């Protein structure tokens, strides 16, 4: 029987954030999460700056 390695990211509480069955899938998930996190922060910043520019 073959053993399978499961790559997992957990937070400080021990809760699983995401996992992958392959190393390259894990790297892809990590890059995707970082990219989407950056996009979300940029969108929030753009909304805040847009509202602030209305009150110039």
Secondary structure, 3 states (H helix, E strand, C coil): CCCCCCEEEECCCCCEEEEECCHHHHHHHHHHHHHHHHHHHHHHHHHHHHHHHHCC
